[in-house]
Amino acid sequence: MSILAWTYIMVGLTFSIYIGIAWISRVKTTKGFYVAGGGVSPLANGMATAADWMSAASFISMAGLISFLGYTGSIYLMGWTGGYVLLALLLAPYLRKFGKFTVPDFVGDRYYSDVARLVALVCAIFVSFTYVAGQMRGVGIVFSRFLEVPVNTGVLIGMAIVFFYASLGGMKGITYTQVAQYTVLIIAYLIPAFAISSQITGTFIPQIGFGSTIAQGQDTGKYLLETLDALNRDLGFSEYTKAFGPGSKSMLDVFCITMALMVGTAGLPHVIIRFYTVPNVRGARLSAGYALLFIAILYTTAPAVASFARYNMINTISNKEYAKAPSWMKNWEKTGLIAWVDKNGDGVIQYAAGKPFKGKPRFTGETGVHGERLLANEMLPNANELFIDRDIMVLANPEIANLPAWVIALVAAGGLAAALSTASGLLLVISSSISHDLYYRLINRQATEKQRLTLGRIMIGLAVIVAGYFGINPPGFVAQVVAFAFGLAASSFFPIIVLGIFSKRTNREGAIAGMVVGITFTFLYIVNIKFMGGKPWFLGISAEGIGTVGMILNFIVTTVVSKLTAPPPQDVQDLVESIRYPRGAGAATDH
């Protein structure tokens, strides 16, 4: 069967499972809608957390970035892995013990202020919308290639599906849907990784193949990474394994991006809420351990997948005649995510360092003398003639390696599972922030459960529309957009949560001032660089890493303002102390 036929089968089957689970798990109470009734087992919650965690950025974009950036791309791998460990060990048990299932709820009660709650609510919505934009973009890319529809149409399809099962089952439906989605995505990631590792290196396990010698072809007997270094040098790129220096990010920027991703993790509302879906604090700790194991399976495989994709991609298209270009390139050209412009008229695909033209390609609707899709973009005066969107590397990898059609379709289903699992969790955070933290806690404390559930579902619908818009008009690559969300979370939530748990002296005035300063600075810096053409003016730190600076500003402002204003009430200080010490843990298990 064709790739298209297999894709319809795989996607249709997996989506039927997701929707069936959502229907069976549909809820009628706010506790079931927001925290699955608090009755999810640690193992199931660990799988759901892993699926929530491993978004389109992890499945689709992370290996693509490593494939192009080499060693520098590992910032995403290190930041997200370290961030989850930080969250699981440092924050999750204490937050679970506090007993509030949204971050604004925690902030509002800990800092005894509706203004603090409102600021946290705005930050949560802002971070979640930024993050979900990357997921919808990932959905659009998968549908674009494998269902042969435009990227924008793919985003619209994804919007409809995620709205259905997120609004129907709430957190309960999402949790058990995410268990199924984790199973799909990890199988889809590992099967091609095993096959390609065996194909290139003769070693079945990709983590071992990554450091092995090439088993066949003109590079037989050479180490894979050494070969990639040589190929990159020949094409004018920085060496694949090079850490810092010309052509790579500076050490400071690498540190800041890694730190922003790490601490931003601990401030992501859709991950934190997961620790409230289990019955008690012990369950939260267990589910965190399970999730780390499930996450590690994919994250230790990603660098190998990136290297295999880079090696196969260069060997199949660089310096080849376009007329003899592989079918995978022609297939992906239809999506506009890979494009060739013949600058010198020789009909050969010249791949080298540098952007081939300004911006992303725009197809004119016409073809050139070699059959290529003519582009309207202004060409840049360098040797590179090939545009490749980094987000296609994992999805195209099985095609590049000539794997069977069913494997290619399985990867498409895995990419959709990764994107939709995270999108649904984020949409629920947006919904709960508005219906619970804004409407119920600040506007109408007499609202019935039915009113709150109805408003929650309406908010999911509105959030899907906004998320779809940013999925159609994204500010960057999937992982790049997600990195912005992590930076915003790092600069707003992380200091407030940490100080809220470990500092009795931190008060509401400090928390409000810190959140406002941190997220405002980070947001304006990102906008200046990504949308207004500005340069990284603060020590050369990129937009992806500036959240670290915003976080430091938040810590400083919060601490200074807290010292200069009245301390929190004694009951709040007693509450903070009870969170940190075991003597109150028994009572907290009933929350």
N, C-alpha and C positions, 0 to 999 in steps of 0.2 A: 504493500500500500504506500501511497505518497505521504510526505511529511504532513501535508494539510489534513489528510484523512486521519492519520494517527493523532494529530493535535486535537481534532474535534473529539475523538474518542477519549483521550487522556483528560483534556480540560472538561469535557462534558461529564465524565465519570467522577472526577474529583469535585467539581462544583455541585453535582447532585448530592455527594456525601456531605459537603459543607452545609448546603441548604437544608438537607434532611436533619442534620444535627441541630441546626438553629430552630427548626420547627418543633422538634421533640423537646428542646430545652427552653422553649418560650416561657417567659416569666410574667407575673402579675404584681410583684411587689418591688419596691425601690431597692431593698437590700439584695434581692435576686438580680435586679437589673444592673446595679453598680458593682457589687462584690460577690455575685454568684451565691448569695446566701451564706457565705463563709464556710461552705462545706466541701470544698474541693480537696482531694487527697494530695499530699506533697508530691508524689510522682507525677500525677496529671498536671499539677500546677507547674512543676519543673519543666515539663514538655511545653506547656502553654507559654511559660515565661521565655523559654528558648525561642519559640516561634515568634513571640512578640518582639524579642530582642533582635533576632536575625531578620532584619527587614530586607527590602529590595537593595538597600545599600550593602548589606553583608553578602547576599546571594548573588546579585547582579553586578554591583559596581566595585566592591572592594578588590576582588581579584583583577578586575579591569584596570583599576588604578595602579595596583602593584605591577601589573603587566607592562604598563607604560613608564612608571616612575622607578621601578626596581626597588632597591633598598629603601628609598625615601617613602615609597608607598606603604611600607610597613607601619607607618605612624597610625594608620587606621586600625590595623590589626592589634598593635600594642595598646592604643588608647581605649578601644572598645573592650578588649579583654580585661585590662587592668581596671577599667571603670566598673565592670560588673563585679569583680572581686571586692572593690571598694564598697560598692553598694551592699553586697551580700553580707560582708563582715562588719562594716562600720555603722550602717544606717538602718537597714531593713528590719532587724529585730526590734530596735528601739521604736521605730515608727509603728510597727505592728502592735507593740505593747501600748503605745499611746492610744490606739483604737480609732483613729480618724481615717476614713478611706479616700480622702482627696488631699492633695497638698494644700490648697487654699483653706481647707478645714483645719488642718494641722497648724498652719500659720495663723489663722484667725483666732484659734483657741489658745495656742502657745503664747501669742503676742497680744492676747486679750484686746483685740481691736478689729472692728469691721472694716476700717480703712486698710489695715494690713491684709485682711482677707481679700478685699477688692483688688489691691495691687497684685497679690499673688494670683488671683483669678485671671487678671489681664495677662500676666506673664505666662501662665499655664496655657491659655488659649493661643497666645502668640507663638510660643515654642511648639505647640502641637500642630498648628497650621503650617509652620515652616517644615516640620518633620513630615507631615502627611503629604505635602506637595511632592516630596521625593518618591513616596510610595506610589502615588497615582501616576507619576512619570514612568516608573518602572512597569506598571501595569500596561500603560500605553505602548511602551517599547515591545513588550512580549506579544501583545495582540497584533501590533503592526506587522511584525515579521511572520508570526506563525498562523494567524488567521487572515493574513494578507488584506488588512484594512489600514487606513491612515492612523498615525499615532494618536491624533485627536479623537478619532472614533473609538480606539482602544481604551482611552481614558474614560470616555462616556460609558462604555460597557462595564468597566471596572466600578465606576460610580454606582451604577444600578445594582450590581451584585452585592457590593459591600454595604450599601444602604439596607438591602433586604435583610441580611442575616444579623447585622449589628443592631438594627432597630427592633427586630423581632425577639431575639433571645437575650439581648443585653449582655452583661458580663458572663452570665451562665452559658448562654449559647456561644459566645465568643471563645470562652475558655475551652470548651470541648471541641469546638471547631478548630481551634489552634493546636490541639493535640493531634488531630488528623492532619493539619497543615504542616506541622513539624515532621511527621512521618513522611509525607510526600516530599517536602523540600530536601530532607537529608538524603533520602534514597536517590532523588534526582541529581543531587550534587555529587554523591559518591560513585555512582555507577560509571558515568563518563570519566571521572578522575581515575578510577581503577583501570579502565580500559585504555585510556591515553597514556598513563604511566607505563603500562605493560608494552604498549605499542612503541613508545619512544625509547624507554630505558631497559625494557625487559623485566622490570620490577613491578609487581602487582600493586604494592603499597605506595601511594603517591608521596607520602612523607619521606620514604626512603629513596624513591625514584628521583625526587627533587635534588638530592645530592649525589646522584649516580652518574655513570657514563652513558652516552648515547649508544643504543644497541644496533642501529642500522643506518644506511645512507652515507652521504659524503662525510659526515662528522662522526662516524663510528669510532668508538674508543675515547672520544673527548668527553670531559665532564660537561654536563648541561649548562651549569652556571658560567663556566669559563667560555663556552661557545657563545652564550648570550652576551657576555662582555665584549667579545670580539665582533659579533654582529652589530651591536650598538655602536662600537667605535667606528666600524666601517661606514655606518650610515650617518655618522655625525652626532649621535646621541651620547649622553653621559653613560659610562659603564653601568651595567645592570646592577652590580653589587657595590657600586661606589656609594659611600655614606654621605659626605659633605663636599663642599667646594663648588667651583664653576660648573654650571649646568645642573646643580642640585640645590635643594633648600639649605639654608644656613642651620647650624646646630641650634641656635636660639629659636628659630621658627619651628623646627622639628620638635623641640621640647615643648613649645607653647601649644602647638596643635595637639600633640599627644596628651598634654595635661588638660586641655580644654575638652577633648573627647572623653578623657577619664572622669573628670569631676562633673562634666555635663551629664554623664550617665547617671550619676547619683541624684541628679535633679530632674530626671525625666518622669513626668507624672504618670504616663501609661505603664511604666515598669514598676514604679513604687506601689501603685494600686494593686498589683498582683499579689503582694504579700498580705493582703487583707482577705483574699479569697479562700485561705486555708483556716482550719478551726482554731489554731492557737499559735503562740510564739514558736514552740518547738517545730510545728509544721512549716512555719515561715523559714526557719533555718534549714530544715531538710529540703524543702523545695528549692532553696537557693543553691544548695549543693548539687542536686539533680540537674538544675538548669545549667550550672557551670560545666558539668560533664557533657551535657547535650550540645552546648555552645562550642566546647573545645573540639568536638568531632569535626565540625565544619571549619572552624578557625585555623586548625592545624593543617587542614587540607588546602586552604585558599592560596598560600604562597606557591605550592606545587602546581595548582591549576593555572595560576598566573604565568608561571614560567613555561609550562607546556603550550599555553595559548600564544604567548609571544614568539616562541620558537617556530611553531607551525605557521603562524600568520606571516612572519617574514619569509619563510621558505616557500610559501605558496603564491605570494603575489609580488614580492620585491624584484624589480628588474625582469618582469615577465611581460610578454606582449599582451595587450588588453584582449585581443581576439582569443588568446589562449588562457585567459584568466579563469580561475576555478569557479565552479557553479555557486559556491557559497558566497562569493563576492557579488555575483550578479543578483542572487536572491536578496541579499541585504541592501543592495543599491536601491531597491524598490522602496525601502523605508526612509531613504534619505540620511541614514546613519553611517553610511560609508559612501565615498564618492571619489572619482578620479577626474582630474583636469589635465589634458595633454598640453603642457606649456611649450614644449619644444617640437611638437608635431611628429615625433618618431614612433608613436603607437606603443611605447614601452612605459610601464608603470614605474616611475621613479619615486622611491620612498626614501625620505631623508628627514633630518631634523628641521623643525620650523613649520609654521602654519602655511598651507598651500595658498590660502586666500583669506580675505577678511570675513570673520564671522562664520556661521554655519552655512552649508551649501543650500542654494535655492535652485531647484530644477526648473528649467525654462519650458519643459514639455517637448523639447526637440532633442534629436540625437546627432552626434558628430560623425565624422568619416569612419571612425573605428567602431561605431555603435555605442559610444559612451553617452551618458546623459549630460547634455550641455547645461552648464551652470551660469547663473547671472552674476555671481560674486566677482569682485575685483581681485585678480590674481596678485599675489605678493612675489617680489623678485627673488625667489630662492629656488633651490633644486627640488623641493618636495612637491609632488603632484597628487598626493593621496590624503584624503580626509578620513579619519576613523573616529567615530564616537566611542569613547572608552567603555560605555555601558553595554556594548554589544559583545564584548570579548567572552564572557562566560556563556552567554546564550549561543554564540556562533561557534564556540569551541568544538562541540561534537560534529558540526558540519565540516569545519576545517579539517578535522581528523578522519572524515569519512566514516563516522559511526552510523549504525542502522537508523532508519527513520523513526523507529519507536523510541530510541534513546533521545533523539533530538526533541521529540514531542514531550517526553517525560521531563526534560530540562525546562521546557516552556511551562509545564504544569507546576514545577517546583518554583520557578521565578514568580508565578502568579500567587502561589501559596505564601511565599515570603512577603510579597508586597501587601497582599490583602490581609494577612494576619496582623501585621503591624498597623495598617491603616484602620482596621476595625477597632483596635485598642485605643488608638489616638482619637478616633471619632467619639468613642465613649467618654474619654477624658473631657473633650470639648463639651459634650452633652451634659455631663455631670457638673462641670464647672458652672454652666449657665443655669441649669434647672435646679441643682442642689445648692451650690454655694452662693449664687446670685439671687435666684428667685425665692427659694425656700428659706435660706439662712438670712437674707438681707431684706427681701421685699415682702413676702407673705408667709409668715410662720404658721398660718392656719391652713395652708394648702394641703389638700388630700393626696393620698398616694396615687390615685387615678390622675389627678391634675399634674402631678410631678412626672409621672411616667409619660403622659401625653406630651408634655412640654419637652421632656428628654428626647422623645422620638422625633419631634419637630426639629429640635436643635441638631440632631444627627443629619436630618435631611438638608438643612441649611449649610451645615459644615461640609457635607459631601459636595455641594455645589461650589463652595469657595475652594475646597481642596482640588476639585476637578479643574477649576480655572488655573490654579497654579501648576497643576500637572500638565496642562496644555501650554502654559507660558512659564516654564521653569527658569530660575535664575542661574542654573549651572547643572553640572552632572549630578546624578542621583546622590552619590556619596558626598559630593560637595554641598548640596542643599542640606543633607542630613547633618553635615559638619557644622553648618550655620546654626541649626537647631540646637546642637549640643553646646555650642558656644554661648547661645542665648540662655540655655538652662544653667550652664556653669556660672554665668555672670549674675543670674537672678536668684535661683533656688538653692544652689549648693551651700553658700555661706550661711544662709538663713536657717537651713535645716540643721547643719552641723552645729552652729552656735545655739540653736534652739534646743538641741539635745545636750550639749556639753558645757554650756555657759548659762548659769542662773542669772547672771548680771545683764545679759542682753535683753533690751526692752523693745517696746513697739516702735518708739521713735527711731531707734537705730535700725530696726528691721525695714521699716518703710523707706527710710532714706537710702539704705544700702541697696535694696532691690531697684529703686528708681534710678540711682546713679549707675549701678552695674549694667542693667539691661539697656539703658539709654545710650551709654557710651559704646557698648558693643554693637548695638543696632546701627547707630550713626556711622560707625567705622566701616561696617559691612556695606551699608548703602553707598558710602562715599567711594569705596573701591569697586564694588560689583556693578553699580548702576550709574555712577557719575564719572567713571573713568579716572578716579584718583589713584595715587600711588600709596603703597604701604608706608606711611610716614612715621609710624612709631617703631623705631628700632628695626625696621624692615619686616615686622611681623605681619603675616598674611591675614586675610579676612577669616580664614578657617581657624587661626590660632589666637585671635584677639580676645576670645572669651576668657582666656587665662588672665589677661590684664584686667578685664572687666570684673572677674572674680576677686582679684586682689583689691581692686578699688572698693568692691562691695564689702569685703572683710574690714578694710580700713575705716570706711565711712560708718559701717554698722557699729564697730567697736568704739570709735571716737564719739559718735553721737550718743551711744548708750552710756558712756562714761560721764558725759556732760549733762545728762538728763536723769530724772528720777528712776530708781531701780524698779523692777517689776513688783507687783503685790506679792506678799508672802505665800499665798496659796499657789501662785504660779511657780515660784521658786521651789516650793515643796513638790509640785507636780513634776518639774524637771528632774529633781533628785530621785523621785520614785521611778521615773522611766529608766534611769541608768543602773539601778541596783535591784538585785534579784527579789528582794522581799515583797515586791508588789506584783511579781510575775504571775502568781497563781490567779489573782483576781482578774488579770488582764486577759486570761485565756477565754473568758466568756464573751469578749467583745465581738 
